[in-house]
């Protein structure tokens, strides 16, 4: 009985932290994508890649970051499965 309660509490902790992890990963990907877009323009870096390659890379990172942020917010605030368990 005690072991089952321990598993249940571990599962609740895991469920609570997973959306936060999604959200933080999404924010990091967004920041890296924005860095790829604006680093050379702001004088923060000098890359050997063509600007259009950096823009494509930045767009992919921003899109993936938005997807991660969306999933994190959805799981954190709108997912009913986390409230049932």
Backbone as JSON Lines, residues from 0, in Angstrom:
{"i":0,"aa":"X","n":[0.82,-1.19,0.0],"ca":[0.0,0.0,0.0],"c":[0.86,1.25,0.0]}
{"i":1,"aa":"X","n":[1.88,1.27,0.83],"ca":[2.78,2.42,0.91],"c":[3.52,2.62,-0.41]}
{"i":2,"aa":"X","n":[3.92,1.52,-1.03],"ca":[4.64,1.61,-2.29],"c":[3.74,2.19,-3.39]}
{"i":3,"aa":"X","n":[2.47,1.83,-3.38],"ca":[1.54,2.34,-4.38],"c":[1.32,3.85,-4.19]}
{"i":4,"aa":"X","n":[1.24,4.31,-2.95],"ca":[1.09,5.74,-2.69],"c":[2.33,6.49,-3.13]}
{"i":5,"aa":"X","n":[3.49,5.89,-2.92],"ca":[4.74,6.53,-3.34],"c":[4.79,6.66,-4.86]}
{"i":6,"aa":"X","n":[4.39,5.61,-5.57],"ca":[4.35,5.68,-7.04],"c":[3.37,6.75,-7.5]}
{"i":7,"aa":"X","n":[2.23,6.82,-6.83],"ca":[1.22,7.81,-7.2],"c":[1.74,9.23,-7.0]}
{"i":8,"aa":"X","n":[2.44,9.47,-5.9],"ca":[2.97,10.81,-5.67],"c":[4.1,11.11,-6.65]}
{"i":9,"aa":"X","n":[4.93,10.13,-6.98],"ca":[5.98,10.33,-7.99],"c":[5.37,10.65,-9.34]}
{"i":10,"aa":"X","n":[4.29,9.99,-9.68],"ca":[3.62,10.24,-10.97],"c":[3.05,11.65,-11.01]}
{"i":11,"aa":"X","n":[2.49,12.11,-9.9],"ca":[1.96,13.47,-9.85],"c":[3.06,14.5,-10.02]}
{"i":12,"aa":"X","n":[4.2,14.26,-9.39],"ca":[5.33,15.18,-9.53],"c":[5.81,15.19,-10.97]}
{"i":13,"aa":"X","n":[5.9,14.01,-11.59],"ca":[6.34,13.92,-12.98],"c":[5.35,14.63,-13.9]}
{"i":14,"aa":"X","n":[4.08,14.46,-13.65],"ca":[3.06,15.11,-14.47],"c":[3.15,16.62,-14.32]}
{"i":15,"aa":"X","n":[3.43,17.1,-13.13],"ca":[3.51,18.55,-12.91],"c":[4.74,19.16,-13.54]}
{"i":16,"aa":"X","n":[5.86,18.43,-13.56],"ca":[7.09,18.99,-14.09],"c":[7.22,18.87,-15.61]}
{"i":17,"aa":"X","n":[6.57,17.92,-16.22],"ca":[6.7,17.72,-17.66],"c":[6.25,18.95,-18.46]}
{"i":18,"aa":"X","n":[5.08,19.55,-18.17],"ca":[4.69,20.75,-18.92],"c":[5.64,21.92,-18.71]}
{"i":19,"aa":"X","n":[6.19,22.03,-17.51],"ca":[7.15,23.1,-17.27],"c":[8.42,22.89,-18.09]}
{"i":20,"aa":"X","n":[8.83,21.64,-18.22],"ca":[9.98,21.32,-19.06],"c":[9.71,21.66,-20.51]}
{"i":21,"aa":"X","n":[8.52,21.32,-20.99],"ca":[8.14,21.67,-22.36],"c":[8.19,23.18,-22.56]}
{"i":22,"aa":"X","n":[7.66,23.9,-21.6],"ca":[7.62,25.35,-21.69],"c":[9.03,25.95,-21.7]}
{"i":23,"aa":"X","n":[9.89,25.47,-20.82],"ca":[11.26,25.99,-20.78],"c":[12.05,25.64,-22.04]}
{"i":24,"aa":"X","n":[11.89,24.42,-22.53],"ca":[12.56,24.05,-23.78],"c":[12.08,24.93,-24.94]}
{"i":25,"aa":"X","n":[10.79,25.18,-24.96],"ca":[10.23,26.03,-26.0],"c":[10.8,27.44,-25.95]}
{"i":26,"aa":"X","n":[10.94,27.98,-24.76],"ca":[11.5,29.33,-24.61],"c":[12.95,29.35,-25.06]}
{"i":27,"aa":"X","n":[13.72,28.31,-24.71],"ca":[15.11,28.25,-25.16],"c":[15.21,28.17,-26.68]}
{"i":28,"aa":"X","n":[14.38,27.34,-27.3],"ca":[14.41,27.24,-28.76],"c":[14.01,28.56,-29.4]}
{"i":29,"aa":"X","n":[13.02,29.23,-28.82],"ca":[12.63,30.55,-29.34],"c":[13.79,31.54,-29.25]}
{"i":30,"aa":"X","n":[14.47,31.54,-28.12],"ca":[15.59,32.47,-27.95],"c":[16.73,32.15,-28.92]}
{"i":31,"aa":"X","n":[17.03,30.88,-29.1],"ca":[18.09,30.51,-30.05],"c":[17.69,30.87,-31.48]}
{"i":32,"aa":"X","n":[16.41,30.69,-31.81],"ca":[15.95,31.07,-33.14],"c":[16.04,32.57,-33.37]}
{"i":33,"aa":"X","n":[15.66,33.34,-32.38],"ca":[15.78,34.8,-32.49],"c":[17.23,35.23,-32.56]}
{"i":34,"aa":"X","n":[18.11,34.52,-31.83],"ca":[19.53,34.8,-31.92],"c":[20.05,34.53,-33.33]}
{"i":35,"aa":"X","n":[19.59,33.43,-33.94],"ca":[20.02,33.12,-35.31],"c":[19.54,34.21,-36.28]}
{"i":36,"aa":"X","n":[18.36,34.75,-36.04],"ca":[17.85,35.81,-36.91],"c":[18.64,37.12,-36.76]}
{"i":37,"aa":"X","n":[18.87,37.53,-35.52],"ca":[19.33,38.89,-35.28],"c":[20.77,39.05,-34.81]}
{"i":38,"aa":"X","n":[21.5,37.98,-34.61],"ca":[22.84,38.08,-34.04],"c":[23.77,38.88,-34.94]}
{"i":39,"aa":"X","n":[23.77,38.56,-36.22],"ca":[24.68,39.27,-37.12],"c":[24.24,40.71,-37.34]}
{"i":40,"aa":"X","n":[22.94,40.94,-37.38],"ca":[22.43,42.29,-37.59],"c":[22.74,43.21,-36.41]}
{"i":41,"aa":"X","n":[22.78,42.63,-35.2],"ca":[23.06,43.42,-34.01],"c":[24.53,43.41,-33.62]}
{"i":42,"aa":"X","n":[25.34,42.71,-34.39],"ca":[26.76,42.66,-34.11],"c":[27.13,41.73,-32.97]}
{"i":43,"aa":"X","n":[26.28,40.75,-32.68],"ca":[26.55,39.82,-31.59],"c":[27.35,38.6,-32.04]}
{"i":44,"aa":"X","n":[27.44,38.39,-33.32],"ca":[28.18,37.23,-33.82],"c":[28.48,37.41,-35.29]}
{"i":45,"aa":"X","n":[29.52,36.73,-35.75],"ca":[29.89,36.77,-37.15],"c":[29.97,35.33,-37.64]}
{"i":46,"aa":"X","n":[28.99,34.92,-38.42],"ca":[28.9,33.53,-38.85],"c":[29.41,33.37,-40.27]}
{"i":47,"aa":"X","n":[29.91,32.19,-40.56],"ca":[30.41,31.9,-41.91],"c":[29.33,31.41,-42.85]}
{"i":48,"aa":"X","n":[28.14,31.22,-42.34],"ca":[27.02,30.77,-43.16],"c":[26.38,31.96,-43.88]}
{"i":49,"aa":"X","n":[25.74,31.66,-45.0],"ca":[24.98,32.71,-45.69],"c":[23.83,33.18,-44.8]}
{"i":50,"aa":"X","n":[23.44,34.43,-44.94],"ca":[22.33,34.94,-44.12],"c":[21.02,34.17,-44.34]}
{"i":51,"aa":"X","n":[20.76,33.71,-45.56],"ca":[19.51,33.0,-45.79],"c":[19.51,31.64,-45.09]}
{"i":52,"aa":"X","n":[20.67,31.01,-44.95],"ca":[20.75,29.75,-44.21],"c":[20.47,29.99,-42.73]}
{"i":53,"aa":"X","n":[21.03,31.07,-42.21],"ca":[20.76,31.41,-40.81],"c":[19.29,31.76,-40.59]}
{"i":54,"aa":"X","n":[18.68,32.43,-41.56],"ca":[17.26,32.75,-41.45],"c":[16.39,31.49,-41.47]}
{"i":55,"aa":"X","n":[16.74,30.54,-42.34],"ca":[15.99,29.28,-42.38],"c":[16.17,28.53,-41.06]}
{"i":56,"aa":"X","n":[17.4,28.47,-40.58],"ca":[17.68,27.8,-39.31],"c":[16.93,28.49,-38.17]}
{"i":57,"aa":"X","n":[16.94,29.81,-38.17],"ca":[16.22,30.56,-37.15],"c":[14.72,30.32,-37.22]}
{"i":58,"aa":"X","n":[14.17,30.25,-38.43],"ca":[12.73,30.01,-38.59],"c":[12.35,28.62,-38.07]}
{"i":59,"aa":"X","n":[13.2,27.63,-38.34],"ca":[12.94,26.28,-37.85],"c":[12.97,26.25,-36.32]}
{"i":60,"aa":"X","n":[13.96,26.91,-35.74],"ca":[14.05,26.95,-34.28],"c":[12.86,27.68,-33.65]}
{"i":61,"aa":"X","n":[12.46,28.79,-34.25],"ca":[11.32,29.54,-33.72],"c":[10.04,28.72,-33.83]}
{"i":62,"aa":"X","n":[9.84,28.05,-34.97],"ca":[8.64,27.23,-35.15],"c":[8.6,26.09,-34.13]}
{"i":63,"aa":"X","n":[9.74,25.42,-33.95],"ca":[9.79,24.34,-32.97],"c":[9.61,24.87,-31.55]}
{"i":64,"aa":"X","n":[10.16,26.02,-31.26],"ca":[9.98,26.63,-29.95],"c":[8.52,26.98,-29.69]}
{"i":65,"aa":"X","n":[7.85,27.52,-30.69],"ca":[6.43,27.83,-30.54],"c":[5.61,26.57,-30.3]}
{"i":66,"aa":"X","n":[5.97,25.5,-31.01],"ca":[5.29,24.22,-30.81],"c":[5.48,23.73,-29.38]}
{"i":67,"aa":"X","n":[6.69,23.81,-28.85],"ca":[6.97,23.37,-27.48],"c":[6.23,24.24,-26.46]}
{"i":68,"aa":"X","n":[6.21,25.54,-26.68],"ca":[5.5,26.44,-25.77],"c":[4.01,26.13,-25.8]}
{"i":69,"aa":"X","n":[3.46,25.91,-26.99],"ca":[2.05,25.56,-27.12],"c":[1.73,24.28,-26.35]}
{"i":70,"aa":"X","n":[2.58,23.24,-26.53],"ca":[2.34,21.99,-25.83],"c":[2.45,22.16,-24.32]}
{"i":71,"aa":"X","n":[3.42,22.94,-23.88],"ca":[3.58,23.16,-22.45],"c":[2.39,23.88,-21.84]}
{"i":72,"aa":"X","n":[1.92,24.92,-22.51],"ca":[0.76,25.67,-22.01],"c":[-0.49,24.79,-22.05]}
{"i":73,"aa":"X","n":[-0.64,24.03,-23.11],"ca":[-1.79,23.15,-23.23],"c":[-1.81,22.12,-22.11]}
{"i":74,"aa":"X","n":[-0.66,21.49,-21.84],"ca":[-0.61,20.49,-20.79],"c":[-0.73,21.11,-19.41]}
{"i":75,"aa":"X","n":[-0.2,22.29,-19.24],"ca":[-0.2,22.92,-17.92],"c":[-1.58,23.44,-17.53]}
{"i":76,"aa":"X","n":[-2.28,24.04,-18.48],"ca":[-3.53,24.71,-18.14],"c":[-4.79,24.04,-18.68]}
{"i":77,"aa":"X","n":[-4.69,23.34,-19.8],"ca":[-5.92,22.87,-20.45],"c":[-6.05,21.36,-20.53]}
{"i":78,"aa":"X","n":[-5.07,20.6,-20.06],"ca":[-5.14,19.14,-20.16],"c":[-5.9,18.6,-18.96]}
{"i":79,"aa":"X","n":[-7.0,17.95,-19.21],"ca":[-7.86,17.44,-18.14],"c":[-7.31,16.16,-17.52]}
{"i":80,"aa":"X","n":[-6.43,15.45,-18.22],"ca":[-5.89,14.21,-17.67],"c":[-5.07,14.45,-16.42]}
{"i":81,"aa":"X","n":[-4.39,15.6,-16.34],"ca":[-3.57,15.86,-15.16],"c":[-4.43,16.12,-13.93]}
{"i":82,"aa":"X","n":[-5.64,16.61,-14.12],"ca":[-6.51,16.88,-12.98],"c":[-7.2,15.62,-12.5]}
{"i":83,"aa":"X","n":[-7.41,14.63,-13.38],"ca":[-8.11,13.42,-13.01],"c":[-7.27,12.53,-12.12]}
{"i":84,"aa":"X","n":[-5.94,12.49,-12.34],"ca":[-5.08,11.56,-11.59],"c":[-4.71,12.09,-10.28]}
